[in-house]
Amino acid sequence: MIRPLLRLAALAATATLAVGPVWQAAAIPPPPVDPALAPAPGLPPVPPEATEQKTVCDRALMAGAPPRSASDAALELGLASAWQFSRGGGQTVAVIDTGVSRHPRLPHLIPGGDYVSNTDGLVDCDAHGTLVAGLIAGKPSPDDGFSGVAPDAAIIGIRQLSLAFEAKDYRRRETPGEVSVGGFGNVWTLALSVVRAVELGATVINISEVACAPAGAGITDGALGAAVKLAHDRNVVVVAAAGNLQDSGPCKEQNDGSGWGAVKTSASPAWFSPYVLSVASTDPDGAASPFSLYGPWVSVAAPGRNVVSLDSAGPGLVNVRKGDNDSRHPIDGTSFSSAYVAGAVALVRARFPTLTAGQVIDRVIRTAHAPSRGRDDRLGAGMIDPVAALTAELPDRPVQFGSEYGKPMAEPPQPKRKSPWPTRIAVGGTIGCLAVLGLGYALSVPYRRDPRRKSLTENVDY
């Protein structure tokens, strides 16, 4: 099962996928992509089998008062400056997730369909997809400081996953390559959703879901790889979460950051580079978040801690998730790092409408702030910089990580500097003449008679 960051101590883009027998970790190459495996176009957005709701819907909460100022993430990404160049107008971002609830701050919300139940995709029973959509395109309000990255962009809501639903014939599905523990949604419904988003005219697709498997086990994700390549070839930018570590399951073992030869856990669709812009999470100090899954497929990074976004069950905002014993946990995860990047991509696409999907990905990567050691498997090319992505002049040819990056646009040429001495001499001469005139006037005062002097003095009362 593909599992977002849900019902854990913190919200995360994680997933579990049954892969049959246990395999020993082994070095793996980049995954092959066979375009022939892509789902056929035109298929209706319906569940591939009968489902039913097994648990009550989840929701997030607002702890304290809504924020009055912009979030730390918004400040770190420089959104106020970025909006001088673009607000994402004309862009449509497909949020393939747990559905997106209707919300007053998502006025441009488009139903995309439902592969879990029989809704139009604008129902979020898991309080996840709405959070993601809000970070991408939530409208600002005079009542608080929250705003999405691209507030003028439209959102397509597609539900392909829910932990509250299961297949009616659940036991029959416990076979290798199928869904494992609870919930409904897998790499096949995710592939269907990608093709659906392309058909609906999305210019950006965000996938805050990940399917993990031990290296060498093999993920049955050929259709998903073909689907993201199809989107890339159709000029759609696919942004995907790098994935979160879990205490148990196939996402529990961290990669050590030494390239493909050292991969212990594979993650899909994040690993389908270069057709996917995969996103890691950073802490407030800029370091990789400890829950963020490393990998040679990681493209860039964005904030993933202490998220504030839209409530899936009401018109307000949320910032915590309820845990055991009525505890409260901040909303964290690469799910939300991915959302920030998807919003930034919408900004870039609006400002540079002639760039291809590959060129947009290249621009975002090459304007990121590289780690001190250059590109690495934890943060990829580093923290995204929306302002640089919107303003940088980049070389025509791609460059290697750690060598040359985009530089800000040059300022207008300054006028040629002139010698100050002619001006200084003129000013000095003028001051000297005025001084001589003033001195002459002062010396002449005793010899001047004012006919009004007597009357003025006599009328003063001592």
Secondary structure, DSSP 4 states (H G I P E B T S, - for coil): ----S-SSSS---------SS-------PPPP--GGGSPPTT-----SS-EEE-SPPP-EE--SSPPSS--HHHHHTTHHHHTTT---TT-EEEEEEB-----TT--SEEEEEESSSSS-S---SSSSHHHHHHHHHPPP-TTSS---SSTT-EEEEEE--BTTEEETTTGGG-STTS--SSSB--HHHHHHHHHHHHHTT-SEEEE---EEEETTT--S-HHHHHHHHHHHHTT-EEEEE--B--SSSTT-SPP-SS-GGG-SEEEETTTSTTSSEEEEEE-TTSSBPTTBPP-TT--EEEE-SS--EE-TTSSSEE-EEE-GGG-EEE--SHHHHHHHHHHHHHHHHHH-TT--HHHHHHHHHHTSB--TTSSBTTTBT-B--HHHHHH-B--SS---TTT---BPPPPPPPPPP--SHHHHHHHHHHHHHHHHHHHHHHHHGGG---TTHHHHHHT---
